[in-house]
Amino acid sequence: MHQFVRNLLTEWRRLDLPFTGGTIVVAVSGGTDSNSLLVALNDLKERKKIENRIVAAHFNHRLRGDESDADEEYIKRLTSQLGVELAIGHARLPEAGNVEQNARVARYAFLKETAQRVGAFCVLTAHTVNDQAETFLINLLRGSGPKGLSGMRPVRELRGGAEESSSDEGGPLLPFAAVPLLLVRPLLTWAKRKQTEGFCADLNVECRHDAMNDDTAFRRVRIRKILLPLLEDFNPKIVETLAQTAELMAETVESAVTKEIDISKNHLAVSDLKGMGKRELSETVRNWLASNRGTTRSLQLKHIDAVGSLALSEKSGRTAELPGGARVIKTDGRLVFEVNKVEN
């Protein structure tokens, strides 16, 4: 198994995405990033590591005339070779307004419509660490606050249409099944552009090149081609640094949104926990366990994560064992702290 595929499988587990019984829509443009995601997912399916139905989705903006149509024909050939289902959308964008924003709105409307039509639980896009760094700089130059500087999230609700017009996303990472339809970016936290290019090269996957990605009339292209290379003179790992800063800002945003929850009781309502960000959830669980145990002695991160996973799980009756002869059980929409009875 190629290391890129192995890393994707690890991230799939980390994001707690289902391995069976669901349909996923993969946005594919023909470039190296989206091609690497589609090919790697198909590899996992052929190895029976995942058993989800995969539907590729390509949106032809018709911004580059014959080149755009050639992209579409390429995607048809690629998906045919892989044996992957394909949905294609077309549009002629309005000439007035921001071209990038108009394209984004139309593309996400198509992706959401496709996901709803095929009954998918999520749409996957191939945003990478590089994209996160570029988004951070775009929002910094725009004068965004902490929410905007937290960049893109690996998992969030897919709104679609005009509501997708802003890249100033921010907000907490959402758990699976927290909303009806999710937008998932499984490459965002670990894959850089050189890795997607290397993976495609290793597998001899030919990719399309969008000339608009070289047009410095677009702000993102100027950042990619001019600003980031200048910053690399000061910090050779500037891409990783900016992406990590975005993650720190996201944690700050999450911790700033708190709920008043009574942690003195032996139970917590799951509904109060599901809307929390990862950091807030961990803090709440830790404080609740400390209150009921009377101490945090021997309480490790794995125990807190196990209880947090119970809260986000859709199933009842599951249990998380704790040190010192205690446990947490999920039942009737609540997490309940219990001390195991030992019979003499």
N, C-alpha and C positions, 0 to 999 in steps of 0.2 A: 504494500500500500504506500503510495506517495505521501511524503510528510505533509504536504498541503491538505490532502484528503484526511489524514489523521487529525490535523489541527481543526479542521472543520467539524469532524465528529466530536472532538472534545468540546468545542464551543456549543454544538447542538445540545450536548448533555448539560453544559453549564447554564444555558438559557432555559433548560427544562422544557424543551419542545418535544411533542409526542413523536414516537418512532413508528407508530402504526395507526391505521384507521382514519387518517385525515388527508386532505388535499392541500398542496402548497402551490402557489403561483410564483414563478421566478421571472422577474423582469430581466429581459435580455436585449441588449443593444447591438451586440456583435463585437464589442470591444473586449480587451483582455480581462477586465475585472468581472464583467457579467458572464463571459464565456467560462472563466475559471470556476465560478460558482456553480453554473449549470453542469459542467462536465464533472466536477467533484461530487455534486449531489447524485448525479447519475451513476457514478462509480460506487458510491455508498449503497445505492439501491441495488445495483447488480451484485454486490457482495452481500446483500440482504442485511446490511447494518441498519438501514431504514427501510420501511415498507410503505411509505407514503406515496400517494399518487402525485406525480410531478407534472405541472402544466407550465410550459414556457409562454411568456407573453411579450410580444414585440410591438412597439408603437411607432408607426412611420409618420413623423412630423411633416414630411415633405418639405423640409427646409433647404435641402441641398439637391433638389431635382432628381436627376438620374442616379446620383450617388445614394440618395435615400432609398430609392427603389432597389438598388443593388444590395444595400444592407438587408432589406427584407428578403430578397432571394437567397442571400447567404444564410440567413437564419433558418429559412425553410430547409435548405440542404443540411445544415448542422443538426437540427432537431430530427430530421428524417434519419440521418446516420445514427443518432443516439437512440432513436425509437421513442422520443419524447413528444407528447401532445403539444400543439402550438395554437395559440390564439393571437390574431393580428388585428391591430386597430389602425385607422387612418384619420388624418385631419389636415385641413389647411388652416393654419393659424392666422388670426387677424394681424394685419400689418401694423396697426397702431399699438402703442404700449411697449412694454418690456418683453423682448423676444424670449428670454430665458424664463421669465415668470409665466408667460402664456404657454410655453412648451411644458413647463412643470405642471401647471393646472390641468392641461389636457391629458398628459401622460398618467397622472395619478387618478384622474377620473376614469380613464380606461382600465387601469389596474384594479381599481375598486369594483368596477362593473364586471370585469372578468372574474374576479374572485367570488363575487356574489353569484354569478351565473354557474360556476362550476362547484359551488359549495365549499370553497377553501376556507381554512381557519386563519391563514396568514398569507401575506405577500412578502417575498424575499427580494431585497435589492443588494447590490454588490458594493456598497460604500465601504471604503477602506480607511486605514489609519491616515493616509494622505488626505482623503476627503475630509476627515475630521479636523485635521490641522488647517486646511484651507477654510473650512467653515468657521473655525475659531477666529481666524484673522479677518474674514469678511465681517463677522459680527463685531469684532473689536474695532475695526475701522468705521463701522456704522455707529458706534457708540452704544452698543447693547449693554444691558445690565447683567447680573449673575446668571439669570435664566438663559439669555442668549449666548453667553460665554460658555455655558455648559454643553453647547454644541448639539450634535445628534445623539439620540439614545439608541441602544441596540434593539430595544423593543418599545413600541408605542402604538397607540391607536392609529389606524389608517382612516383619515377623515375623508380624503378625496375631494375633487373639484376645487372650487375657489378657496376652500379652507386650507389647501396645501400650497398656497401662494407664497408663504414665508418660510425661509430656512432658519429663522430664529426660533428654534424649537424648544430646547431646554426641557425641564421637567424630569420626573423620576423614571427609572426603568420599570416598565409594567410587567407583572407576572402573566404567564400564559393563562388564557381564558378570563382575564380581567375585563376584557371588552369583546364585543362581537367579532371584530375583524382587526387583526394586528399587522403592523408593518415591522418586519424583522430584518436586521442587518447583521448577518452572522459572520461577516469579515471585519466589522468595524473596529474591534478592539485588538486585533492581532495581525491582520494581513496588510502588508504594504504593497504598493504598486509593483515594486520589483519582484515580489513573490508571485503575484498573479501572472506577470509577464514570464517569469521563470517556469511556472507550472505549465502554462500553455506551450512554451517552447519545448519543454521536456516531453510533452505528449504530442508534439507536432500539430497543435491546433492553430490553424491560421485565423487571424482576427482582422476585423475591419478597423480602419482608422477614420475618425471623424475630423475633417479639416477645421471644423469650428473650435476644436480643442486647441488649435494653434492661433486662433484669432484674438489678439490682445485688445480688441475692442470690448471684450467681455472681462468684467472685473475678476472673476475666478481665474481666468487664464493669465491675467497680468500677475496675480498673486502667485500662481504656480510657476510661471516662466521667469518672473523678474524678482518679486519680493522674497520668496522662499530661498532661491539661490543666494541672495545677498545675506539673509539671516544665517545660512549655513556657514558663512565665513566666520561668524561669531560662535555658532554652536552646530557642529556637524550632525548632531542628532536632534535638530530643531523640530522635525516632523513628529518624532516620538514625544518630545518635550511638550509641544503644543497640545497634542492629543491627551497626554497625561494631565495637563493643566485643565483641559475641558472636563475630564473625569472628576478632578478635585472640585471644580466649580459645581458640577452636578451633585456631588455629595453635600456641598454647602446649601444648595437649593433644597435638597431633600430634607436635611436636618432642620431647616427653617420652617418647614410645614409640619406642625405637631398637632396632636389631638389630646384632649383631656380624657385620659383613661384611668379608671380606678384599678391600680395594680395590687391593692391589698386583698382583693377577693381571690378565691381559688380557681376562678374561671375568667376567660376573656372571650368576647364575641368575635368570631372570625370576620364578620362584616366590618368591624372597626379596624382590622389589621390589613385587609386586602388592598386598600387604597394607598398604603404607605410605600415610601421608597425603601430601598434595601437597608440603608443606614438607620432610618427611623424605626423600621421593623425590628432590626437587631437590638437597638437600644431599648425598645419597649419590652421585648421578650426577656432580655437580660434583667431589667429592673423588676419585672413581674416574677421571674424565677427566684431572684434574690429575696424578694419580699416573702414569698411562700416557703422558701428553703431556710430563710434566716441568715444566709451567707452565700457568697459566690465561690467559696472554696471548692476546688476540683471542677468547677464549671468551665468548660472549654468552648472554643468557637464552634466545634463540631456539634456540641449539644444545642447551642443557640440556633445554628443553621438547621438542625433537625426539627426543632420546634417551629421555626419559621416556615419550613417546607410543609409541615402539617397544616399551617394556616392557609397556604396557597394551594394545597391539594384540593381536588374536587370530591374526594372520597372521605367518608366518615369511618370510624372504627380503627383508624390507624394510631399507632403509639410511638412515642419517642422516649427511650429510656434515659434516665439521668443518673449521675453518680449519687451514692448515698442511699440507694433503695427507694428512689422516687421515679415518677414517670409523668408524661403528659399524654392524654388521650383526646382525640378529636371526636366529638359526639354532639348531635343536635345543634350544629352550627356554632359550637363553642370549643375552646381548648380548656381542658380541665386538668388541674394539678392534683396528683394523687400520691400518697405515700404507700408503697407496696407493703401489704401485710405479710409478715413472716410467721408461719405456724410453727409452734414448738412441738 
